[in-house]
Amino acid sequence: MPDILNSCLYAFFYLIGLLGEPIIWVFIGLIELVVFLSVKKEFRDKLKIISLELFSAIFVSTAIVSALKLFFRIPRPCFGQAFCPLDFSFPSGHAGAAFAVFVFLALNTKNNFYRAGLIFSAVIVTYSRVYIGVHTWVDVFAGAFIGVIVGVVISFVVSSHSSAKKSALFEMLKIRR
């Protein structure tokens, strides 16, 4: 029974970890494009804004993490195993991307339940990377720190330079701008 439970938990955390993959966010962007084409014209500009904001958070976080991985060149704890990713370990890109996106969204909502859910999502994505053995705690804490900083900065820049427009997504979730 413990082997089945461990296998199920591994599969669960592997799937959760996919929320930190930039390609998954590209896929979400494609879904948003389909929604964009099907919504009323008045919401299209608002969807463009949220897409740009989320893309900015992911891009900046991924760029910083990628540069630091090349600078530090720390091998992964799973190095040499079949399932181990080929890039370096420090800092965690999944933790960086997850925290950048979810902190950005959490800072732009009035609903504390949504905020808690968003931050919990980032924590679970981050924990998944340690659970499946591809990162150490130091890797994920560094990635999370980078993601939090990026999410806060993007949120600050957007709120200080944008008009009072709300995106369609933020309006649906009762998220403030």
C-alpha positions as CSV (number, residue, x, y, z in Angstrom):
1,M,0.0,0.0,0.0
2,P,2.7,2.6,0.8
3,D,4.2,2.1,-2.7
4,I,0.9,2.8,-4.3
5,L,0.4,5.9,-2.1
6,N,3.9,7.1,-2.9
7,S,3.3,6.6,-6.6
8,C,0.1,8.5,-6.4
9,L,1.6,11.3,-4.5
10,Y,4.6,11.5,-6.9
11,A,2.2,11.6,-9.9
12,F,0.1,14.3,-8.1
13,F,3.1,16.5,-7.3
14,Y,4.5,16.0,-10.8
15,L,1.3,17.3,-12.3
16,I,1.1,20.2,-9.8
17,G,4.7,21.1,-10.8
18,L,3.5,21.6,-14.4
19,L,1.9,24.9,-13.2
20,G,5.4,26.2,-13.0
21,E,6.3,25.3,-16.6
22,P,6.4,28.4,-18.9
23,I,5.0,26.2,-21.7
24,I,1.9,25.6,-19.6
25,W,1.4,29.3,-19.3
26,V,1.8,29.6,-23.1
27,F,-1.0,27.1,-23.4
28,I,-3.1,29.1,-21.0
29,G,-2.4,32.1,-23.2
30,L,-3.7,30.2,-26.2
31,I,-6.9,29.4,-24.3
32,E,-7.1,33.0,-23.4
33,L,-6.8,33.9,-27.1
34,V,-9.7,31.7,-27.9
35,V,-11.7,33.4,-25.1
36,F,-10.4,36.7,-26.5
37,L,-11.9,36.0,-29.9
38,S,-15.2,35.0,-28.4
39,V,-15.8,37.8,-26.0
40,K,-17.4,41.2,-26.6
41,K,-15.2,43.8,-28.1
42,E,-15.3,45.9,-24.9
43,F,-13.4,43.2,-23.0
44,R,-10.7,42.6,-25.7
45,D,-8.5,45.4,-24.6
46,K,-8.8,44.3,-21.0
47,L,-7.8,40.8,-21.9
48,K,-4.8,42.2,-23.8
49,I,-3.7,44.0,-20.6
50,I,-3.9,40.9,-18.4
51,S,-2.1,38.8,-21.0
52,L,0.7,41.3,-21.2
53,E,1.0,41.5,-17.4
54,L,1.1,37.8,-16.9
55,F,3.5,37.3,-19.8
56,S,5.7,40.0,-18.3
57,A,5.8,38.3,-14.9
58,I,6.7,34.9,-16.4
59,F,9.2,36.4,-18.8
60,V,11.1,38.4,-16.2
61,S,11.1,35.6,-13.7
62,T,12.3,33.1,-16.3
63,A,15.0,35.4,-17.5
64,I,16.4,36.1,-14.0
65,V,16.3,32.4,-13.1
66,S,17.9,31.3,-16.3
67,A,20.8,33.8,-15.9
68,L,21.3,32.7,-12.3
69,K,21.3,29.0,-13.3
70,L,24.1,29.7,-15.8
71,F,26.0,31.8,-13.3
72,F,25.9,29.3,-10.3
73,R,25.9,26.0,-12.4
74,I,24.7,23.9,-9.4
75,P,23.8,20.4,-10.4
76,R,20.4,19.0,-9.5
77,P,20.1,16.6,-6.6
78,C,18.8,13.9,-9.0
79,F,21.8,14.3,-11.4
80,G,22.4,11.1,-13.3
81,Q,19.0,9.7,-12.8
82,A,16.7,9.0,-15.8
83,F,13.9,11.4,-14.8
84,C,16.3,14.3,-14.0
85,P,16.0,17.5,-16.0
86,L,19.2,18.4,-17.9
87,D,19.5,22.1,-16.8
88,F,21.0,23.3,-13.5
89,S,19.2,23.3,-10.2
90,F,19.7,26.7,-8.6
91,P,17.3,28.6,-8.4
92,S,14.1,26.8,-9.2
93,G,12.4,28.2,-12.3
94,H,9.1,26.5,-11.4
95,A,9.1,28.2,-8.0
96,G,10.0,31.5,-9.7
97,A,7.3,31.4,-12.3
98,A,4.6,30.1,-9.9
99,F,5.3,32.8,-7.4
100,A,5.6,35.6,-10.0
101,V,2.2,34.8,-11.5
102,F,0.3,33.9,-8.3
103,V,1.8,36.8,-6.2
104,F,0.9,39.2,-9.0
105,L,-2.6,37.9,-9.1
106,A,-2.9,37.8,-5.3
107,L,-1.8,41.4,-5.0
108,N,-4.6,42.4,-7.4
109,T,-7.5,40.8,-5.7
110,K,-9.7,42.1,-2.9
111,N,-11.0,38.7,-2.0
112,N,-8.9,37.1,0.7
113,F,-10.1,33.6,-0.2
114,Y,-8.7,34.0,-3.7
115,R,-5.5,35.5,-2.3
116,A,-5.0,32.5,0.0
117,G,-5.8,30.1,-2.8
118,L,-3.3,31.8,-5.1
119,I,-0.5,31.8,-2.6
120,F,-1.3,28.2,-1.6
121,S,-1.0,27.2,-5.3
122,A,2.4,28.8,-5.5
123,V,3.5,26.9,-2.3
124,I,2.2,23.6,-3.6
125,V,4.0,24.0,-7.0
126,T,7.2,24.9,-5.1
127,Y,6.9,21.9,-2.7
128,S,6.3,19.6,-5.7
129,R,9.7,20.3,-7.0
130,V,11.3,19.1,-3.7
131,Y,9.0,16.2,-3.4
132,I,9.8,14.7,-6.8
133,G,13.5,15.2,-6.1
134,V,14.5,17.7,-8.8
135,H,15.3,20.5,-6.4
136,T,16.6,21.2,-2.9
137,W,14.9,23.5,-0.4
138,V,17.5,26.2,-1.1
139,D,16.7,26.0,-4.8
140,V,13.0,26.5,-4.3
141,F,13.3,29.2,-1.7
142,A,15.6,31.2,-4.0
143,G,13.2,30.7,-6.9
144,A,10.2,31.7,-4.7
145,F,12.1,34.8,-3.5
146,I,12.7,35.8,-7.1
147,G,9.1,35.1,-8.0
148,V,7.8,37.2,-5.1
149,I,10.0,40.1,-6.0
150,V,9.0,39.9,-9.7
151,G,5.3,39.6,-8.9
152,V,5.4,42.6,-6.5
153,V,7.4,44.7,-9.0
154,I,5.2,43.9,-12.0
155,S,2.1,44.6,-9.8
156,F,3.6,47.9,-8.7
157,V,4.6,49.0,-12.2
158,V,1.2,48.0,-13.7
159,S,-0.8,49.7,-10.9
160,S,1.3,52.9,-11.1
161,H,1.2,53.2,-14.9
162,S,-2.2,51.9,-15.8
163,S,-5.5,53.6,-15.9
164,A,-8.4,52.4,-13.9
165,K,-9.3,49.8,-16.5
166,K,-10.0,46.4,-15.2
167,S,-9.3,43.3,-17.2
168,A,-12.1,40.9,-17.9
169,L,-10.5,38.2,-15.8
170,F,-10.1,40.5,-12.9
171,E,-13.7,41.7,-13.2
172,M,-15.0,38.1,-13.2
173,L,-13.0,37.3,-10.1
174,K,-13.8,40.7,-8.5
175,I,-10.1,41.6,-8.6
176,R,-9.2,45.2,-8.2
177,R,-7.0,47.3,-10.4
